[in-house]
Amino acid sequence: MREVHELFTVIIDRKHQRLHVLTEPIGGTYTARGIHIPGELVTLPESVGGKVVLDVERLLKAGLP
């Protein structure tokens, strides 16, 4: 069985009310970016170890001051 180690970063942009998921790191940068808005559900890469779905609207609301 081959192990997959996919790195990714999740960024919550409170100012613009968006969630960014950056994947496929190559040479010190990410080559793929997903930008998501409230109302969307985002499934993280399988490398997390299980199915993880983020609710963009709930995350943005949780980050409000």
All heavy atoms as TSV, in Angstrom:
chain	resi	resn	atom	element	x	y	z
A	1	MET	N	N	0.845	-1.177	0.000
A	1	MET	CA	C	0.000	0.000	0.000
A	1	MET	C	C	0.893	1.244	0.000
A	1	MET	O	O	1.810	1.364	0.789
A	1	MET	CB	C	-0.896	-0.001	1.228
A	1	MET	CG	C	-1.769	1.216	1.322
A	1	MET	SD	S	-2.520	1.341	2.943
A	1	MET	CE	C	-4.190	1.074	2.536
A	2	ARG	N	N	0.611	2.159	-0.885
A	2	ARG	CA	C	1.398	3.389	-1.014
A	2	ARG	C	C	0.787	4.495	-0.173
A	2	ARG	O	O	-0.413	4.758	-0.235
A	2	ARG	CB	C	1.411	3.804	-2.477
A	2	ARG	CG	C	2.271	4.985	-2.739
A	2	ARG	CD	C	2.297	5.269	-4.219
A	2	ARG	NE	N	2.650	6.663	-4.376
A	2	ARG	CZ	C	2.339	7.392	-5.396
A	2	ARG	NH1	N	1.671	6.877	-6.389
A	2	ARG	NH2	N	2.689	8.645	-5.465
A	3	GLU	N	N	1.609	5.146	0.640
A	3	GLU	CA	C	1.128	6.261	1.449
A	3	GLU	C	C	1.124	7.540	0.630
A	3	GLU	O	O	2.023	7.784	-0.161
A	3	GLU	CB	C	2.032	6.468	2.669
A	3	GLU	CG	C	1.853	5.411	3.718
A	3	GLU	CD	C	2.598	5.750	4.980
A	3	GLU	OE1	O	2.599	6.930	5.375
A	3	GLU	OE2	O	3.188	4.832	5.550
A	4	VAL	N	N	0.109	8.346	0.840
A	4	VAL	CA	C	0.009	9.632	0.161
A	4	VAL	C	C	0.135	10.729	1.209
A	4	VAL	O	O	-0.584	10.729	2.195
A	4	VAL	CB	C	-1.342	9.774	-0.580
A	4	VAL	CG1	C	-1.471	11.150	-1.193
A	4	VAL	CG2	C	-1.478	8.685	-1.623
A	5	HIS	N	N	1.075	11.639	1.005
A	5	HIS	CA	C	1.267	12.761	1.919
A	5	HIS	C	C	1.036	14.043	1.137
A	5	HIS	O	O	1.926	14.553	0.480
A	5	HIS	CB	C	2.684	12.754	2.505
A	5	HIS	CG	C	2.957	11.540	3.338
A	5	HIS	ND1	N	2.481	11.401	4.617
A	5	HIS	CD2	C	3.619	10.405	3.061
A	5	HIS	CE1	C	2.865	10.248	5.094
A	5	HIS	NE2	N	3.556	9.602	4.163
A	6	GLU	N	N	-0.175	14.510	1.184
A	6	GLU	CA	C	-0.512	15.737	0.473
A	6	GLU	C	C	-0.603	16.865	1.494
A	6	GLU	O	O	-1.357	16.783	2.454
A	6	GLU	CB	C	-1.842	15.593	-0.254
A	6	GLU	CG	C	-2.232	16.821	-1.016
A	6	GLU	CD	C	-3.548	16.657	-1.737
A	6	GLU	OE1	O	-4.089	15.561	-1.782
A	6	GLU	OE2	O	-4.020	17.666	-2.258
A	7	LEU	N	N	0.172	17.892	1.279
A	7	LEU	CA	C	0.115	19.046	2.155
A	7	LEU	C	C	-0.909	20.030	1.623
A	7	LEU	O	O	-1.086	20.174	0.418
A	7	LEU	CB	C	1.487	19.717	2.226
A	7	LEU	CG	C	2.619	18.846	2.760
A	7	LEU	CD1	C	3.925	19.607	2.665
A	7	LEU	CD2	C	2.356	18.431	4.181
A	8	PHE	N	N	-1.559	20.710	2.538
A	8	PHE	CA	C	-2.503	21.741	2.143
A	8	PHE	C	C	-2.597	22.763	3.263
A	8	PHE	O	O	-2.197	22.516	4.391
A	8	PHE	CB	C	-3.881	21.155	1.819
A	8	PHE	CG	C	-4.552	20.507	3.001
A	8	PHE	CD1	C	-5.409	21.232	3.800
A	8	PHE	CD2	C	-4.310	19.188	3.306
A	8	PHE	CE1	C	-6.015	20.651	4.899
A	8	PHE	CE2	C	-4.909	18.588	4.390
A	8	PHE	CZ	C	-5.772	19.326	5.189
A	9	THR	N	N	-3.136	23.928	2.935
A	9	THR	CA	C	-3.327	25.000	3.903
A	9	THR	C	C	-4.727	25.558	3.728
A	9	THR	O	O	-5.191	25.740	2.604
A	9	THR	CB	C	-2.290	26.125	3.676
A	9	THR	OG1	O	-0.984	25.588	3.849
A	9	THR	CG2	C	-2.500	27.271	4.639
A	10	VAL	N	N	-5.391	25.833	4.847
A	10	VAL	CA	C	-6.703	26.463	4.824
A	10	VAL	C	C	-6.551	27.862	5.411
A	10	VAL	O	O	-5.996	28.031	6.495
A	10	VAL	CB	C	-7.732	25.655	5.648
A	10	VAL	CG1	C	-9.069	26.377	5.713
A	10	VAL	CG2	C	-7.905	24.262	5.072
A	11	ILE	N	N	-7.043	28.868	4.681
A	11	ILE	CA	C	-6.959	30.261	5.120
A	11	ILE	C	C	-8.364	30.835	5.177
A	11	ILE	O	O	-9.118	30.747	4.199
A	11	ILE	CB	C	-6.109	31.111	4.149
A	11	ILE	CG1	C	-4.697	30.553	4.076
A	11	ILE	CG2	C	-6.112	32.580	4.573
A	11	ILE	CD1	C	-3.861	31.164	2.978
A	12	ILE	N	N	-8.714	31.434	6.311
A	12	ILE	CA	C	-9.999	32.109	6.445
A	12	ILE	C	C	-9.762	33.601	6.242
A	12	ILE	O	O	-9.043	34.229	7.015
A	12	ILE	CB	C	-10.637	31.831	7.815
A	12	ILE	CG1	C	-10.913	30.337	7.960
A	12	ILE	CG2	C	-11.916	32.650	7.995
A	12	ILE	CD1	C	-11.385	29.924	9.318
A	13	ASP	N	N	-10.347	34.130	5.192
A	13	ASP	CA	C	-10.206	35.549	4.848
A	13	ASP	C	C	-11.452	36.271	5.347
A	13	ASP	O	O	-12.468	36.339	4.661
A	13	ASP	CB	C	-10.048	35.694	3.328
A	13	ASP	CG	C	-9.869	37.124	2.872
A	13	ASP	OD1	O	-10.061	38.050	3.694
A	13	ASP	OD2	O	-9.534	37.317	1.693
A	14	ARG	N	N	-11.370	36.806	6.570
A	14	ARG	CA	C	-12.541	37.467	7.165
A	14	ARG	C	C	-12.881	38.756	6.433
A	14	ARG	O	O	-14.048	39.103	6.288
A	14	ARG	CB	C	-12.293	37.762	8.636
A	14	ARG	CG	C	-12.182	36.496	9.465
A	14	ARG	CD	C	-12.066	36.777	10.929
A	14	ARG	NE	N	-10.917	37.641	11.204
A	14	ARG	CZ	C	-10.634	38.123	12.389
A	14	ARG	NH1	N	-11.396	37.862	13.416
A	14	ARG	NH2	N	-9.574	38.881	12.566
A	15	LYS	N	N	-11.882	39.468	5.973
A	15	LYS	CA	C	-12.116	40.749	5.298
A	15	LYS	C	C	-12.968	40.569	4.041
A	15	LYS	O	O	-13.901	41.323	3.794
A	15	LYS	CB	C	-10.785	41.397	4.934
A	15	LYS	CG	C	-10.934	42.735	4.238
A	15	LYS	CD	C	-9.582	43.356	3.945
A	15	LYS	CE	C	-9.745	44.679	3.209
A	15	LYS	NZ	N	-8.448	45.276	2.886
A	16	HIS	N	N	-12.653	39.562	3.237
A	16	HIS	CA	C	-13.363	39.336	1.974
A	16	HIS	C	C	-14.411	38.230	2.067
A	16	HIS	O	O	-15.035	37.884	1.071
A	16	HIS	CB	C	-12.358	39.008	0.866
A	16	HIS	CG	C	-11.421	40.138	0.604
A	16	HIS	ND1	N	-10.109	40.108	1.012
A	16	HIS	CD2	C	-11.620	41.337	0.011
A	16	HIS	CE1	C	-9.526	41.247	0.660
A	16	HIS	NE2	N	-10.416	42.010	0.062
A	17	GLN	N	N	-14.579	37.660	3.288
A	17	GLN	CA	C	-15.573	36.613	3.532
A	17	GLN	C	C	-15.415	35.433	2.581
A	17	GLN	O	O	-16.347	35.006	1.900
A	17	GLN	CB	C	-16.999	37.192	3.457
A	17	GLN	CG	C	-17.320	38.135	4.592
A	17	GLN	CD	C	-17.375	37.397	5.921
A	17	GLN	OE1	O	-18.283	36.629	6.163
A	17	GLN	NE2	N	-16.385	37.610	6.783
A	18	ARG	N	N	-14.182	34.878	2.566
A	18	ARG	CA	C	-13.886	33.719	1.722
A	18	ARG	C	C	-12.989	32.746	2.484
A	18	ARG	O	O	-12.295	33.129	3.417
A	18	ARG	CB	C	-13.170	34.151	0.445
A	18	ARG	CG	C	-14.015	35.011	-0.447
A	18	ARG	CD	C	-13.312	35.332	-1.720
A	18	ARG	NE	N	-12.190	36.218	-1.464
A	18	ARG	CZ	C	-11.681	37.052	-2.346
A	18	ARG	NH1	N	-12.162	37.104	-3.565
A	18	ARG	NH2	N	-10.672	37.830	-2.049
A	19	LEU	N	N	-13.002	31.523	2.025
A	19	LEU	CA	C	-12.121	30.502	2.561
A	19	LEU	C	C	-11.250	30.014	1.407
A	19	LEU	O	O	-11.759	29.719	0.330
A	19	LEU	CB	C	-12.942	29.337	3.131
A	19	LEU	CG	C	-12.101	28.217	3.713
A	19	LEU	CD1	C	-12.361	28.110	5.199
A	19	LEU	CD2	C	-12.415	26.916	3.030
A	20	HIS	N	N	-9.947	29.974	1.624
A	20	HIS	CA	C	-9.007	29.531	0.598
A	20	HIS	C	C	-8.440	28.180	1.024
A	20	HIS	O	O	-8.043	28.006	2.174
A	20	HIS	CB	C	-7.840	30.518	0.459
A	20	HIS	CG	C	-8.262	31.890	0.058
A	20	HIS	ND1	N	-8.127	32.352	-1.222
A	20	HIS	CD2	C	-8.818	32.902	0.760
A	20	HIS	CE1	C	-8.572	33.592	-1.290
A	20	HIS	NE2	N	-9.006	33.948	-0.095
A	21	VAL	N	N	-8.406	27.241	0.091
A	21	VAL	CA	C	-7.749	25.956	0.325
A	21	VAL	C	C	-6.631	25.847	-0.703
A	21	VAL	O	O	-6.873	25.799	-1.905
A	21	VAL	CB	C	-8.727	24.767	0.190
A	21	VAL	CG1	C	-7.990	23.458	0.440
A	21	VAL	CG2	C	-9.897	24.916	1.158
A	22	LEU	N	N	-5.398	25.842	-0.198
A	22	LEU	CA	C	-4.217	25.774	-1.058
A	22	LEU	C	C	-3.681	24.346	-1.037
A	22	LEU	O	O	-3.510	23.758	0.027
A	22	LEU	CB	C	-3.140	26.734	-0.557
A	22	LEU	CG	C	-3.595	28.169	-0.263
A	22	LEU	CD1	C	-2.446	28.973	0.313
A	22	LEU	CD2	C	-4.141	28.815	-1.494
A	23	THR	N	N	-3.417	23.777	-2.232
A	23	THR	CA	C	-2.923	22.400	-2.324
A	23	THR	C	C	-1.806	22.312	-3.356
A	23	THR	O	O	-1.508	23.278	-4.045
A	23	THR	CB	C	-4.059	21.435	-2.728
A	23	THR	OG1	O	-4.605	21.856	-3.967
A	23	THR	CG2	C	-5.163	21.384	-1.680
A	24	GLU	N	N	-1.226	21.151	-3.455
A	24	GLU	CA	C	-0.176	20.837	-4.423
A	24	GLU	C	C	1.042	21.756	-4.289
A	24	GLU	O	O	1.387	22.505	-5.199
A	24	GLU	CB	C	-0.732	20.878	-5.852
A	24	GLU	CG	C	-1.866	19.909	-6.068
A	24	GLU	CD	C	-2.479	20.000	-7.451
A	24	GLU	OE1	O	-1.784	20.413	-8.390
A	24	GLU	OE2	O	-3.660	19.651	-7.575
A	25	PRO	N	N	1.724	21.676	-3.144
A	25	PRO	CA	C	2.915	22.509	-2.962
A	25	PRO	C	C	4.086	22.020	-3.823
A	25	PRO	O	O	4.398	20.835	-3.840
A	25	PRO	CB	C	3.226	22.359	-1.480
A	25	PRO	CG	C	2.639	21.041	-1.100
A	25	PRO	CD	C	1.441	20.855	-1.987
A	26	ILE	N	N	4.661	22.939	-4.556
A	26	ILE	CA	C	5.835	22.638	-5.385
A	26	ILE	C	C	6.777	23.837	-5.321
A	26	ILE	O	O	6.360	24.964	-5.583
A	26	ILE	CB	C	5.444	22.353	-6.857
A	26	ILE	CG1	C	4.573	21.111	-6.937
A	26	ILE	CG2	C	6.678	22.198	-7.730
A	26	ILE	CD1	C	4.027	20.813	-8.315
A	27	GLY	N	N	8.015	23.597	-4.994
A	27	GLY	CA	C	9.012	24.655	-5.006
A	27	GLY	C	C	8.708	25.836	-4.104
A	27	GLY	O	O	8.968	26.973	-4.462
A	28	GLY	N	N	8.158	25.585	-2.933
A	28	GLY	CA	C	7.909	26.656	-1.985
A	28	GLY	C	C	6.629	27.443	-2.227
A	28	GLY	O	O	6.392	28.462	-1.588
A	29	THR	N	N	5.786	26.990	-3.146
A	29	THR	CA	C	4.516	27.663	-3.405
A	29	THR	C	C	3.440	26.612	-3.654
A	29	THR	O	O	3.747	25.448	-3.894
A	29	THR	CB	C	4.620	28.632	-4.608
A	29	THR	OG1	O	3.415	29.392	-4.693
A	29	THR	CG2	C	4.865	27.897	-5.899
A	30	TYR	N	N	2.199	27.006	-3.565
A	30	TYR	CA	C	1.087	26.094	-3.846
A	30	TYR	C	C	0.631	26.312	-5.284
A	30	TYR	O	O	0.451	27.443	-5.721
A	30	TYR	CB	C	-0.075	26.349	-2.889
A	30	TYR	CG	C	0.222	25.908	-1.482
A	30	TYR	CD1	C	0.709	26.802	-0.537
A	30	TYR	CD2	C	0.028	24.588	-1.093
A	30	TYR	CE1	C	0.983	26.395	0.761
A	30	TYR	CE2	C	0.304	24.170	0.192
A	30	TYR	CZ	C	0.777	25.082	1.119
A	30	TYR	OH	O	1.046	24.664	2.388
A	31	THR	N	N	0.428	25.227	-6.017
A	31	THR	CA	C	0.065	25.345	-7.432
A	31	THR	C	C	-1.440	25.282	-7.665
A	31	THR	O	O	-1.890	25.536	-8.773
A	31	THR	CB	C	0.758	24.256	-8.265
A	31	THR	OG1	O	0.336	22.977	-7.798
A	31	THR	CG2	C	2.265	24.373	-8.174
A	32	ALA	N	N	-2.203	24.964	-6.638
A	32	ALA	CA	C	-3.659	24.909	-6.792
A	32	ALA	C	C	-4.309	25.670	-5.642
A	32	ALA	O	O	-3.870	25.566	-4.493
A	32	ALA	CB	C	-4.146	23.470	-6.818
A	33	ARG	N	N	-5.324	26.435	-5.973
A	33	ARG	CA	C	-6.025	27.227	-4.963
A	33	ARG	C	C	-7.520	27.140	-5.222
A	33	ARG	O	O	-7.977	27.375	-6.333
A	33	ARG	CB	C	-5.586	28.681	-5.042
A	33	ARG	CG	C	-6.381	29.610	-4.146
A	33	ARG	CD	C	-5.942	31.031	-4.295
A	33	ARG	NE	N	-4.549	31.107	-3.930
A	33	ARG	CZ	C	-4.004	32.109	-3.267
A	33	ARG	NH1	N	-4.716	33.137	-2.949
A	33	ARG	NH2	N	-2.730	32.088	-2.953
A	34	GLY	N	N	-8.240	26.808	-4.177
A	34	GLY	CA	C	-9.696	26.832	-4.248
A	34	GLY	C	C	-10.191	27.987	-3.403
A	34	GLY	O	O	-9.756	28.153	-2.260
A	35	ILE	N	N	-11.057	28.812	-3.966
A	35	ILE	CA	C	-11.625	29.937	-3.228
A	35	ILE	C	C	-13.114	29.654	-3.061
A	35	ILE	O	O	-13.822	29.390	-4.031
A	35	ILE	CB	C	-11.399	31.262	-3.980
A	35	ILE	CG1	C	-9.897	31.497	-4.155
A	35	ILE	CG2	C	-12.053	32.421	-3.217
A	35	ILE	CD1	C	-9.557	32.696	-5.020
A	36	HIS	N	N	-13.570	29.702	-1.808
A	36	HIS	CA	C	-14.934	29.296	-1.490
A	36	HIS	C	C	-15.657	30.407	-0.743
A	36	HIS	O	O	-15.054	31.139	0.035
A	36	HIS	CB	C	-14.911	28.009	-0.668
A	36	HIS	CG	C	-14.114	26.934	-1.333
A	36	HIS	ND1	N	-14.633	26.153	-2.336
A	36	HIS	CD2	C	-12.829	26.538	-1.178
A	36	HIS	CE1	C	-13.702	25.304	-2.753
A	36	HIS	NE2	N	-12.599	25.525	-2.059
A	37	ILE	N	N	-16.960	30.505	-0.979
A	37	ILE	CA	C	-17.778	31.557	-0.391
A	37	ILE	C	C	-18.817	30.962	0.554
A	37	ILE	O	O	-19.071	29.752	0.521
A	37	ILE	CB	C	-18.460	32.393	-1.498
A	37	ILE	CG1	C	-19.357	31.507	-2.371
A	37	ILE	CG2	C	-17.426	33.106	-2.363
A	37	ILE	CD1	C	-20.209	32.255	-3.370
A	38	PRO	N	N	-19.428	31.808	1.400
A	38	PRO	CA	C	-20.471	31.305	2.298
A	38	PRO	C	C	-21.553	30.560	1.524
A	38	PRO	O	O	-21.919	30.935	0.412
A	38	PRO	CB	C	-21.033	32.587	2.930
A	38	PRO	CG	C	-19.885	33.553	2.887
A	38	PRO	CD	C	-19.174	33.243	1.598
A	39	GLY	N	N	-22.030	29.478	2.127
A	39	GLY	CA	C	-23.034	28.630	1.489
A	39	GLY	C	C	-22.421	27.380	0.867
A	39	GLY	O	O	-23.135	26.444	0.538
A	40	GLU	N	N	-21.104	27.372	0.719
A	40	GLU	CA	C	-20.432	26.199	0.142
A	40	GLU	C	C	-19.938	25.270	1.241
A	40	GLU	O	O	-19.605	25.713	2.346
A	40	GLU	CB	C	-19.241	26.619	-0.717
A	40	GLU	CG	C	-19.624	27.345	-1.965
A	40	GLU	CD	C	-18.422	27.665	-2.844
A	40	GLU	OE1	O	-17.280	27.300	-2.521
A	40	GLU	OE2	O	-18.661	28.277	-3.877
A	41	LEU	N	N	-19.874	23.994	0.910
A	41	LEU	CA	C	-19.239	22.987	1.749
A	41	LEU	C	C	-17.970	22.554	1.037
A	41	LEU	O	O	-17.996	22.290	-0.167
A	41	LEU	CB	C	-20.163	21.797	1.968
A	41	LEU	CG	C	-21.469	22.084	2.694
A	41	LEU	CD1	C	-22.332	20.823	2.735
A	41	LEU	CD2	C	-21.210	22.597	4.094
A	42	VAL	N	N	-16.871	22.471	1.764
A	42	VAL	CA	C	-15.576	22.143	1.175
A	42	VAL	C	C	-15.061	20.849	1.789
A	42	VAL	O	O	-14.956	20.740	3.012
A	42	VAL	CB	C	-14.560	23.279	1.432
A	42	VAL	CG1	C	-13.211	22.933	0.861
A	42	VAL	CG2	C	-15.074	24.586	0.875
A	43	THR	N	N	-14.746	19.871	0.959
A	43	THR	CA	C	-14.163	18.617	1.429
A	43	THR	C	C	-12.647	18.723	1.324
A	43	THR	O	O	-12.107	19.016	0.261
A	43	THR	CB	C	-14.667	17.430	0.588
A	43	THR	OG1	O	-16.098	17.391	0.665
A	43	THR	CG2	C	-14.100	16.122	1.113
A	44	LEU	N	N	-11.975	18.516	2.458
A	44	LEU	CA	C	-10.518	18.593	2.477
A	44	LEU	C	C	-9.910	17.366	1.804
A	44	LEU	O	O	-10.570	16.324	1.683
A	44	LEU	CB	C	-10.016	18.701	3.917
A	44	LEU	CG	C	-10.405	19.988	4.653
A	44	LEU	CD1	C	-9.858	19.962	6.071
A	44	LEU	CD2	C	-9.910	21.220	3.916
A	45	PRO	N	N	-8.640	17.469	1.379
A	45	PRO	CA	C	-7.970	16.321	0.756
A	45	PRO	C	C	-7.984	15.097	1.674
A	45	PRO	O	O	-7.963	15.219	2.896
A	45	PRO	CB	C	-6.539	16.829	0.538
A	45	PRO	CG	C	-6.668	18.310	0.449
A	45	PRO	CD	C	-7.779	18.658	1.396
A	46	GLU	N	N	-8.015	13.919	1.064
A	46	GLU	CA	C	-8.083	12.659	1.817
A	46	GLU	C	C	-6.889	12.430	2.726
A	46	GLU	O	O	-6.947	11.613	3.635
A	46	GLU	CB	C	-8.230	11.490	0.853
A	46	GLU	CG	C	-9.560	11.473	0.146
A	46	GLU	CD	C	-9.684	10.294	-0.804
A	46	GLU	OE1	O	-8.810	9.410	-0.789
A	46	GLU	OE2	O	-10.657	10.268	-1.563
A	47	SER	N	N	-5.817	13.163	2.518
A	47	SER	CA	C	-4.618	12.981	3.345
A	47	SER	C	C	-4.865	13.359	4.802
A	47	SER	O	O	-4.051	13.053	5.668
A	47	SER	CB	C	-3.452	13.797	2.780
A	47	SER	OG	O	-3.753	15.182	2.784
A	48	VAL	N	N	-6.009	13.990	5.100
A	48	VAL	CA	C	-6.368	14.317	6.476
A	48	VAL	C	C	-6.528	13.033	7.285
A	48	VAL	O	O	-6.312	13.012	8.482
A	48	VAL	CB	C	-7.667	15.160	6.511
A	48	VAL	CG1	C	-8.187	15.334	7.907
A	48	VAL	CG2	C	-7.459	16.492	5.846
A	49	GLY	N	N	-6.895	11.954	6.614
A	49	GLY	CA	C	-7.055	10.676	7.293
A	49	GLY	C	C	-8.502	10.237	7.395
A	49	GLY	O	O	-8.799	9.187	7.936
A	50	GLY	N	N	-9.392	11.034	6.921
A	50	GLY	CA	C	-10.817	10.720	6.927
A	50	GLY	C	C	-11.551	11.823	6.194
A	50	GLY	O	O	-10.952	12.809	5.779
A	51	LYS	N	N	-12.857	11.661	6.049
A	51	LYS	CA	C	-13.634	12.673	5.332
A	51	LYS	C	C	-13.880	13.863	6.261
A	51	LYS	O	O	-14.515	13.724	7.311
A	51	LYS	CB	C	-14.951	12.097	4.841
A	51	LYS	CG	C	-15.721	13.070	3.993
A	51	LYS	CD	C	-16.955	12.442	3.382
A	51	LYS	CE	C	-17.654	13.469	2.503
A	51	LYS	NZ	N	-18.813	12.903	1.841
A	52	VAL	N	N	-13.375	15.023	5.865
A	52	VAL	CA	C	-13.566	16.255	6.626
A	52	VAL	C	C	-14.207	17.276	5.698
A	52	VAL	O	O	-13.646	17.619	4.660
A	52	VAL	CB	C	-12.227	16.807	7.182
A	52	VAL	CG1	C	-12.449	18.127	7.893
A	52	VAL	CG2	C	-11.567	15.787	8.098
A	53	VAL	N	N	-15.391	17.738	6.081
A	53	VAL	CA	C	-16.122	18.718	5.281
A	53	VAL	C	C	-16.254	19.995	6.098
A	53	VAL	O	O	-16.673	19.967	7.258
A	53	VAL	CB	C	-17.525	18.184	4.898
A	53	VAL	CG1	C	-18.285	19.222	4.085
A	53	VAL	CG2	C	-17.399	16.885	4.115
A	54	LEU	N	N	-15.863	21.120	5.491
A	54	LEU	CA	C	-15.941	22.416	6.159
A	54	LEU	C	C	-17.130	23.202	5.617
A	54	LEU	O	O	-17.336	23.279	4.410
A	54	LEU	CB	C	-14.659	23.218	5.905
A	54	LEU	CG	C	-13.348	22.564	6.327
A	54	LEU	CD1	C	-12.185	23.469	5.956
A	54	LEU	CD2	C	-13.347	22.263	7.811
A	55	ASP	N	N	-17.886	23.802	6.521
A	55	ASP	CA	C	-18.990	24.683	6.158
A	55	ASP	C	C	-18.428	26.103	6.173
A	55	ASP	O	O	-18.122	26.654	7.231
A	55	ASP	CB	C	-20.113	24.534	7.178
A	55	ASP	CG	C	-21.335	25.385	6.877
A	55	ASP	OD1	O	-21.180	26.498	6.323
A	55	ASP	OD2	O	-22.438	24.937	7.213
A	56	VAL	N	N	-18.266	26.684	5.000
A	56	VAL	CA	C	-17.613	27.991	4.872
A	56	VAL	C	C	-18.335	29.056	5.700
A	56	VAL	O	O	-17.705	29.827	6.425
A	56	VAL	CB	C	-17.511	28.418	3.391
A	56	VAL	CG1	C	-16.938	29.818	3.270
A	56	VAL	CG2	C	-16.683	27.418	2.602
A	57	GLU	N	N	-19.640	29.089	5.627
A	57	GLU	CA	C	-20.401	30.111	6.355
A	57	GLU	C	C	-20.189	30.012	7.866
A	57	GLU	O	O	-19.973	31.018	8.542
A	57	GLU	CB	C	-21.886	29.981	6.027
A	57	GLU	CG	C	-22.717	31.118	6.597
A	57	GLU	CD	C	-24.119	31.140	6.021
A	57	GLU	OE1	O	-24.418	30.390	5.079
A	57	GLU	OE2	O	-24.906	31.952	6.520
A	58	ARG	N	N	-20.215	28.799	8.393
A	58	ARG	CA	C	-20.017	28.617	9.844
A	58	ARG	C	C	-18.609	29.020	10.265
A	58	ARG	O	O	-18.433	29.631	11.313
A	58	ARG	CB	C	-20.282	27.168	10.235
A	58	ARG	CG	C	-21.774	26.844	10.170
A	58	ARG	CD	C	-22.068	25.476	10.661
A	58	ARG	NE	N	-21.868	25.459	12.119
A	58	ARG	CZ	C	-21.932	24.362	12.841
A	58	ARG	NH1	N	-22.190	23.202	12.281
A	58	ARG	NH2	N	-21.745	24.414	14.136
A	59	LEU	N	N	-17.612	28.699	9.459
A	59	LEU	CA	C	-16.242	29.081	9.800
A	59	LEU	C	C	-16.073	30.592	9.790
A	59	LEU	O	O	-15.427	31.159	10.679
A	59	LEU	CB	C	-15.251	28.436	8.827
A	59	LEU	CG	C	-15.018	26.958	9.034
A	59	LEU	CD1	C	-14.185	26.395	7.902
A	59	LEU	CD2	C	-14.333	26.708	10.364
A	60	LEU	N	N	-16.639	31.246	8.785
A	60	LEU	CA	C	-16.520	32.703	8.712
A	60	LEU	C	C	-17.224	33.377	9.881
A	60	LEU	O	O	-16.712	34.329	10.470
A	60	LEU	CB	C	-17.053	33.214	7.381
A	60	LEU	CG	C	-16.214	32.845	6.158
A	60	LEU	CD1	C	-16.957	33.190	4.875
A	60	LEU	CD2	C	-14.864	33.539	6.197
A	61	LYS	N	N	-18.400	32.871	10.266
A	61	LYS	CA	C	-19.119	33.441	11.409
A	61	LYS	C	C	-18.343	33.227	12.706
A	61	LYS	O	O	-18.310	34.108	13.570
A	61	LYS	CB	C	-20.505	32.811	11.533
A	61	LYS	CG	C	-21.493	33.358	10.528
A	61	LYS	CD	C	-22.868	32.747	10.752
A	61	LYS	CE	C	-23.859	33.295	9.730
A	61	LYS	NZ	N	-25.191	32.686	9.899
A	62	ALA	N	N	-17.710	32.078	12.842
A	62	ALA	CA	C	-16.942	31.774	14.058
A	62	ALA	C	C	-15.727	32.703	14.183
A	62	ALA	O	O	-15.258	32.968	15.284
A	62	ALA	CB	C	-16.494	30.326	14.053
A	63	GLY	N	N	-15.236	33.208	13.052
A	63	GLY	CA	C	-14.067	34.074	13.077
A	63	GLY	C	C	-14.374	35.544	13.273
A	63	GLY	O	O	-13.462	36.366	13.311
A	64	LEU	N	N	-15.656	35.887	13.381
A	64	LEU	CA	C	-16.008	37.295	13.562
A	64	LEU	C	C	-15.630	37.773	14.969
A	64	LEU	O	O	-15.702	37.005	15.930
A	64	LEU	CB	C	-17.515	37.501	13.333
A	64	LEU	CG	C	-17.998	37.303	11.897
A	64	LEU	CD1	C	-19.519	37.435	11.837
A	64	LEU	CD2	C	-17.348	38.315	10.973
A	65	PRO	N	N	-15.248	39.037	15.092
A	65	PRO	CA	C	-14.892	39.570	16.416
A	65	PRO	C	C	-16.078	39.643	17.357
A	65	PRO	O	O	-17.190	39.660	16.980
A	65	PRO	CB	C	-14.354	40.966	16.124
A	65	PRO	CG	C	-14.612	41.259	14.701
A	65	PRO	CD	C	-15.108	39.996	14.045
